[in-house]
Amino acid sequence: MEKAWNLQSKQEGRWGKTLLILGLSLGYFMVLLDMTVVSVALPAIRVDLGGGIAGLQWVVNAYTIVFACLLLSMGALADKIGAKRVYMGGLVVFLLASAITASVSSLGNLIGLRAVLGIGGAALMPASLTLIAHAYPVPAERARALGIWAAVTGIAMAAGPIVGGFLVDSFGWRSIFLLNVPIALVSVGLTYGLVKETNRKPQQSFDWAGQLTAVIAIAALSFGLMEGETYGWKSPVIFAAWGLDLLSAVFFVRIQAKSKAPLLPLGLFRNATVSAGMVAGMAINMGLSGILFVLPLFFQQTAGSSAHAAGLALLPMMIPLAFNPILTGRIVGKIGPRIPMTVGFALAAAGTMMQVWTAVNTNDALTFIALLLIGFGVSYTLPSLITAVISSVPKEQSGAVSGALNSSRQLGATLGVSILGSIVSGSESFTRGMHVSLAVTAVILIGGSLLSYWMIGRSKTR
């Protein structure tokens, strides 16, 4: 009888652990899904709400700007008031903002609510990782839990364009935001019932000045890049944006140098691998997000594909992101991160360069191979990059460097959409602008490959 009871208790414990990791994974699932699902909805949003390329850039970047700016702060806030509170707050924000977004009637309201979604997303990512670390103190169990977390989020990357395309064609673009509502409700229920709160550190200070200057710097830079074509690149408005960006960036660095609890400890950048990793993180996300912005517009507006067909066309790029990181982890474990990173950037650059010659009558097989190369390139690069950067610093700095890397990647995503969108909007035709923007992206990715080869792993692992 006692053995049967113990067996039942263990089974219930396993089920509880499974549901717990599911609840924590669904939050970041929504974060990534929201980044990719919007890409195929942009033409439909433009038809319904108006706005040119700059307007669509803001739809994408309002989310990533806020997400990038608040990631570091949300990690600190989770330590201060408890990770469960921050995670639950992020879920509620995501749920409510998604529901309201489905009913907006203007592009400005949509952009504003996308920024609110960025607040929720920034809360969910660092808090979910902290909660997983506390819920699974045994290293082997934690590794399995993080594997599940990564697999679920990989599925979000792969499913986003396909699910988004189907929903846009079947129910309209508003339905992609309603998709978040049931997912958030399930995560709220599981997290509230199964996840324990972490220890709080109410005495921990918060770098408000650093946060404010970071937001202003990134927002001003994005405004200058995205609105240059609208106001004119030599207009006082754009020069003012550049000046505000530079001034804010200088103040941010000074504040971080003097702060007792900086958002971004500048000492991390004395490590060559960390410095190179931050630049590489920006480069790979610039490529991925820029491509995800430009290609769906081309497939639908120029090639005449439906949203669903455009989503399916992106599938060769997205599938490797779901399964290949597991293989990459094993490769990195055997030979280290430098070579997989170098190869990953090179593959992504080769695929992007192949896309430079994409036209309406381009052979589907060429597009398939190009997108497959990009997908494998990104899926080799990202796990290698994360491993290289985190393993190059002492354990007590792993949280800070992880937050900094994620912020740099999201900044890269913002810049990718801003730069490629600006090139496209300033060109004589969309196709011509797309070719130039993809060529620029390929050059950036080649630079990432060279940087990885020469700089990653050059500092000692501690």
C-alpha positions in Angstrom: 0.0 0.0 0.0 2.8 2.3 1.0 4.7 1.5 -2.3 1.6 2.3 -4.3 1.2 5.6 -2.5 4.8 6.5 -3.1 4.5 5.6 -6.8 1.4 7.7 -7.2 3.1 10.6 -5.4 6.0 10.4 -7.8 3.7 10.3 -10.8 1.8 13.3 -9.5 5.1 15.1 -8.9 6.3 14.4 -12.4 3.0 15.6 -13.8 3.3 18.7 -11.7 6.8 19.4 -12.9 5.7 18.9 -16.5 2.8 21.3 -16.2 5.0 23.8 -14.4 7.6 23.9 -17.2 4.7 24.1 -19.7 3.3 27.1 -17.9 6.7 28.8 -17.9 7.4 27.9 -21.5 4.1 29.3 -22.8 5.0 32.8 -21.8 8.2 33.0 -23.9 6.3 31.0 -26.6 4.0 34.0 -26.9 6.9 36.4 -27.0 8.6 34.7 -29.9 5.3 33.9 -31.7 4.4 37.6 -31.6 7.7 38.5 -33.2 7.2 36.1 -36.1 3.4 35.9 -36.6 3.2 39.7 -37.4 5.6 39.4 -40.3 3.0 37.8 -42.7 0.2 40.1 -41.4 1.9 43.4 -42.4 0.3 43.7 -45.9 -3.2 43.1 -44.5 -2.5 45.7 -41.8 -1.4 48.2 -44.4 -4.5 47.7 -46.5 -6.8 48.0 -43.4 -5.1 50.8 -41.4 -3.0 52.5 -44.1 0.6 53.7 -43.6 3.6 53.1 -45.8 6.8 51.1 -45.1 7.7 53.4 -42.2 4.3 52.7 -40.5 4.9 48.9 -40.9 8.4 49.3 -39.4 6.8 51.0 -36.4 4.3 48.1 -36.0 7.3 45.7 -35.7 9.7 47.9 -33.9 7.4 49.4 -31.3 7.5 45.9 -29.8 11.2 45.1 -30.2 12.3 48.6 -29.0 10.5 48.3 -25.7 11.5 44.7 -25.4 15.2 45.5 -25.9 15.1 48.4 -23.5 13.4 46.7 -20.6 15.0 43.3 -20.6 17.8 44.3 -18.2 15.4 46.2 -15.9 12.9 43.3 -15.7 15.7 41.0 -14.6 16.6 43.4 -11.8 12.9 43.9 -11.0 12.4 40.1 -10.7 15.2 40.0 -8.1 13.7 42.9 -6.2 10.0 42.0 -6.0 10.0 38.3 -7.0 10.2 36.5 -10.3 6.7 35.0 -10.1 5.1 38.5 -9.6 7.0 39.8 -12.6 6.1 36.8 -14.7 2.4 36.9 -13.8 2.4 40.7 -14.4 3.9 40.1 -17.9 1.2 37.5 -18.6 -1.6 39.8 -17.6 -0.2 42.7 -19.7 0.3 40.4 -22.7 -3.3 39.0 -22.3 -5.0 42.4 -22.0 -2.9 44.2 -24.6 -3.5 41.3 -27.1 -7.3 41.4 -26.6 -7.4 45.2 -27.0 -5.1 45.1 -30.0 -7.6 43.0 -31.9 -10.1 45.9 -31.9 -7.9 48.9 -32.8 -9.1 51.1 -35.6 -6.0 53.2 -36.3 -2.3 52.5 -37.0 -1.2 54.8 -34.2 -3.3 52.8 -31.6 -1.8 49.5 -33.0 1.7 50.8 -32.7 1.0 52.0 -29.1 -0.4 48.6 -28.1 2.5 46.9 -29.7 4.8 48.9 -27.4 2.7 47.7 -24.4 3.1 44.1 -25.6 6.8 44.7 -25.5 6.6 45.5 -21.8 4.9 42.2 -21.2 7.4 40.3 -23.3 10.3 41.9 -21.5 8.9 40.8 -18.2 8.2 37.2 -19.3 11.7 36.2 -20.6 14.1 36.8 -17.7 11.4 35.9 -15.1 10.7 32.6 -16.7 14.4 31.6 -16.7 14.8 32.6 -13.1 11.7 30.6 -12.1 13.0 27.5 -14.0 16.3 27.8 -12.2 14.6 27.9 -8.8 12.0 25.2 -9.6 14.8 22.8 -10.8 17.8 23.1 -8.4 19.3 19.8 -9.6 21.5 20.5 -12.6 20.4 17.4 -14.6 16.7 18.3 -14.1 17.3 21.9 -14.9 19.1 21.0 -18.2 16.1 18.9 -19.2 13.7 21.7 -18.2 15.6 24.2 -20.2 15.7 21.8 -23.2 11.9 21.7 -23.1 11.7 25.5 -22.7 14.0 25.9 -25.8 12.0 23.3 -27.8 8.7 25.0 -27.1 10.1 28.4 -28.1 11.7 26.9 -31.2 8.2 25.7 -32.2 7.0 29.2 -31.8 9.6 30.5 -34.3 8.7 27.8 -36.8 4.9 28.1 -36.4 4.6 31.9 -36.4 4.5 32.6 -40.1 2.4 29.5 -41.0 -0.2 30.0 -38.2 -0.2 33.7 -38.9 -0.7 33.3 -42.6 -3.6 30.9 -42.1 -5.3 33.2 -39.5 -4.9 36.3 -41.7 -6.4 34.6 -44.7 -9.2 32.9 -42.8 -10.2 35.4 -40.1 -8.3 38.7 -40.8 -5.1 40.1 -39.3 -6.7 40.9 -35.9 -7.0 37.2 -35.2 -3.2 36.8 -34.7 -3.5 38.8 -31.5 -6.5 37.0 -30.2 -4.3 33.8 -30.5 -2.4 35.0 -27.4 -5.5 35.2 -25.2 -6.0 31.4 -24.6 -2.3 30.7 -24.4 -1.9 33.5 -21.7 -4.9 32.1 -19.8 -3.4 28.6 -19.7 0.0 30.0 -18.6 -1.7 32.2 -15.9 -3.5 29.2 -14.5 -0.5 26.8 -14.4 1.9 29.4 -13.1 -0.4 30.7 -10.3 -1.2 27.2 -9.1 2.2 25.4 -9.5 5.1 28.0 -9.4 6.5 29.1 -6.1 7.7 32.7 -5.6 11.5 33.4 -5.5 13.3 35.2 -2.7 12.9 38.9 -2.9 15.6 41.5 -2.4 13.6 44.7 -1.6 16.8 46.6 -0.6 18.2 46.2 -4.2 18.5 49.5 -6.0 17.0 50.2 -9.4 18.9 52.1 -12.1 16.0 54.4 -13.3 18.4 56.9 -14.9 20.1 54.2 -16.9 16.8 52.8 -18.0 15.5 56.2 -19.1 18.6 57.1 -21.2 18.6 53.6 -22.8 15.0 54.0 -23.9 15.6 57.5 -25.3 18.8 56.4 -27.1 17.3 53.4 -28.8 14.0 55.1 -29.7 15.8 58.2 -31.1 18.1 55.9 -33.2 15.1 54.0 -34.5 13.2 57.1 -35.3 16.0 58.6 -37.3 16.5 55.4 -39.3 12.8 54.8 -40.0 11.6 58.4 -40.6 14.6 59.6 -42.6 12.8 59.0 -45.9 9.6 60.7 -44.6 11.2 63.9 -43.2 14.3 63.9 -45.5 17.7 62.7 -44.3 19.1 66.2 -44.0 16.0 67.7 -42.2 16.3 69.3 -38.7 14.0 66.6 -37.3 16.3 63.8 -38.3 19.4 65.6 -37.2 17.7 66.3 -33.8 17.0 62.5 -33.5 20.7 61.7 -34.2 21.8 64.3 -31.7 19.4 63.0 -29.0 20.5 59.5 -29.7 24.2 60.4 -29.3 23.6 62.5 -26.2 21.5 59.8 -24.5 24.1 57.1 -25.3 26.9 59.2 -23.8 24.8 59.8 -20.6 23.9 56.1 -20.5 27.6 55.0 -20.5 28.5 57.6 -17.9 25.6 56.5 -15.6 26.6 52.9 -16.0 30.2 53.7 -15.1 29.2 55.4 -11.9 26.2 53.4 -10.8 26.5 51.0 -7.8 23.9 48.7 -9.5 24.2 49.3 -13.2 21.9 47.8 -15.8 24.9 47.0 -17.9 28.2 46.5 -16.0 30.7 48.0 -18.4 33.5 45.8 -17.0 32.0 42.9 -18.9 33.3 44.4 -22.2 36.9 44.0 -21.1 36.3 40.4 -22.1 37.0 40.0 -25.8 34.5 37.2 -26.3 31.7 39.2 -24.5 32.4 42.3 -26.6 32.5 40.3 -29.9 29.5 38.3 -28.8 27.4 41.4 -28.3 28.2 42.6 -31.8 27.6 39.1 -33.2 24.3 38.9 -31.4 23.2 42.2 -33.0 24.4 41.1 -36.4 22.5 37.7 -36.5 19.3 39.3 -35.3 19.6 42.2 -37.7 19.7 39.6 -40.5 16.9 37.4 -39.2 14.5 40.2 -38.4 15.3 42.2 -41.4 14.7 39.2 -43.7 11.4 38.4 -41.9 10.3 42.0 -42.5 11.2 42.3 -46.2 10.4 38.8 -47.7 6.8 38.5 -46.6 6.1 41.9 -48.1 7.7 40.8 -51.3 5.8 37.4 -51.4 2.5 39.1 -50.9 2.7 42.6 -52.4 5.0 41.9 -55.4 4.6 38.1 -56.1 0.9 38.1 -55.3 0.9 35.3 -52.8 -1.7 34.9 -50.1 -0.6 35.4 -46.4 -0.8 31.6 -45.9 1.3 30.9 -49.0 3.9 33.5 -47.8 4.0 31.8 -44.4 4.6 28.4 -46.0 7.3 29.9 -48.3 9.2 30.9 -45.1 9.0 27.4 -43.7 12.4 26.2 -44.9 14.0 29.1 -42.9 12.0 28.4 -39.8 12.1 24.6 -39.4 15.8 24.4 -38.6 15.3 26.9 -35.8 13.0 24.4 -34.1 15.2 21.2 -34.2 18.8 22.1 -35.1 19.8 23.9 -31.9 19.8 20.5 -30.1 22.4 19.2 -32.7 24.3 22.4 -32.4 24.5 22.0 -28.6 26.2 18.6 -29.1 28.6 20.0 -31.7 29.5 22.9 -29.4 30.1 20.5 -26.5 32.6 18.6 -28.6 34.5 21.3 -30.5 33.6 24.5 -28.8 31.5 27.4 -30.1 33.9 29.3 -32.5 33.7 27.1 -35.5 29.9 26.5 -35.4 29.4 30.2 -35.0 31.7 31.0 -38.0 30.0 28.4 -40.2 26.5 29.5 -39.1 27.1 33.1 -40.1 28.7 32.0 -43.4 25.7 29.8 -44.2 23.2 32.6 -43.4 25.3 35.0 -45.6 25.3 32.5 -48.5 21.5 32.0 -48.3 20.9 35.8 -48.1 23.2 36.4 -51.0 21.2 33.9 -53.1 18.0 35.8 -52.2 19.5 39.0 -53.7 18.5 37.7 -57.1 15.0 36.8 -56.1 12.3 38.0 -58.5 8.7 37.1 -59.2 9.7 34.4 -61.7 12.6 33.0 -59.5 12.7 29.2 -59.4 11.0 27.9 -56.2 13.9 25.5 -55.6 16.4 28.4 -55.4 14.3 30.2 -52.9 13.9 27.0 -50.9 17.6 26.3 -50.8 18.4 30.0 -49.9 16.0 30.0 -47.0 17.1 26.6 -45.8 20.7 27.9 -45.6 19.6 31.0 -43.7 17.7 28.8 -41.2 20.5 26.4 -40.6 22.9 29.4 -40.4 20.9 31.1 -37.6 20.3 27.8 -35.8 24.1 27.1 -35.7 24.9 30.6 -34.7 22.6 31.4 -31.8 23.2 28.4 -29.5 27.0 28.7 -30.1 26.9 32.4 -29.4 25.0 32.0 -26.1 27.3 29.3 -25.0 30.4 31.2 -25.9 29.4 34.4 -24.1 28.0 32.9 -20.9 30.9 30.4 -20.5 33.5 33.2 -20.9 32.5 34.9 -17.6 32.4 33.8 -13.9 29.1 32.2 -12.8 28.2 35.2 -10.7 28.2 37.3 -13.9 26.2 34.9 -16.0 22.9 36.6 -15.3 24.2 40.1 -16.2 25.9 38.9 -19.4 22.9 36.9 -20.5 20.6 39.9 -20.1 23.1 42.1 -22.0 23.3 39.6 -24.8 19.6 39.3 -25.1 19.3 43.1 -25.2 21.9 43.4 -27.9 20.1 40.8 -30.0 16.8 42.7 -29.7 18.5 45.9 -30.5 19.9 44.2 -33.6 16.3 43.1 -34.5 15.2 46.7 -34.3 18.0 47.9 -36.4 17.5 45.2 -39.0 13.9 46.2 -39.6 14.8 49.9 -39.5 17.7 49.7 -41.9 16.2 47.3 -44.4 12.9 49.0 -44.4 14.6 52.4 -45.0 16.5 51.0 -47.9 13.3 49.6 -49.4 11.3 52.7 -48.9 14.0 54.9 -50.5 14.4 52.8 -53.6 12.8 53.2 -57.0 10.9 49.9 -56.7 10.3 47.4 -53.9 12.2 44.6 -55.7 15.2 46.8 -56.3 15.2 48.0 -52.6 14.8 44.4 -51.4 17.9 43.3 -53.5 20.0 46.1 -52.1 18.9 45.5 -48.5 19.6 41.8 -48.7 23.0 42.5 -50.2 23.7 44.8 -47.2 22.5 42.1 -44.9 24.8 39.5 -46.5 27.8 41.8 -45.9 26.8 42.2 -42.2 26.6 38.4 -41.9 29.9 37.9 -43.5 31.3 40.4 -41.0 29.8 38.3 -38.2 31.5 35.2 -39.6 34.9 36.9 -39.6 34.4 38.4 -36.2 33.4 34.9 -34.8 36.5 33.3 -36.2 38.9 35.9 -35.0 37.5 36.9 -31.6 35.3 34.2 -30.1 37.1 32.1 -27.5 40.1 34.4 -27.5 39.6 35.2 -23.8 40.0 32.5 -21.2 37.0 30.6 -20.0 36.7 30.8 -16.2 
